[in-house]
């Protein structure tokens, strides 16, 4: 498991640092998908987390494949479970998430986020990665030692 928090206008690394047409969804209701294209190539998915009118979201960076692995392997063209969803672009490709899912209601479905089993071990906060500003904020949350992370901890 790996996620990263982005906290709106007080966070210069957040797309909501400045309110734009693209980031407008982050001011919407919590439980909404914010899906955008990164570097013109990869869809990335965030979950809007703050109350309506206050922007903030959590980027889904990596997950451990548990169900639907054969479908993920076909979508990704890879047999190695460690590389199916270890990065935000890989994760969306493995899960079949596209720009069409932007603004999807993650509570009502059909795309939704559900509570899984409690993680084995602890969750560790680390500095965010893949950004060039506000890199000191420990807003990346990972299961240390997981082989499914986008980048190792430490």
Beta strands, then each sheet from edge to edge (+ up, - down):
strand 1: 2-6
strand 2: 33-38
strand 3: 42-48
strand 4: 57-62
strand 5: 124-126
strand 6: 140-142
sheet 1: 2+ 3- 4+ 1- 6+ 5-
end
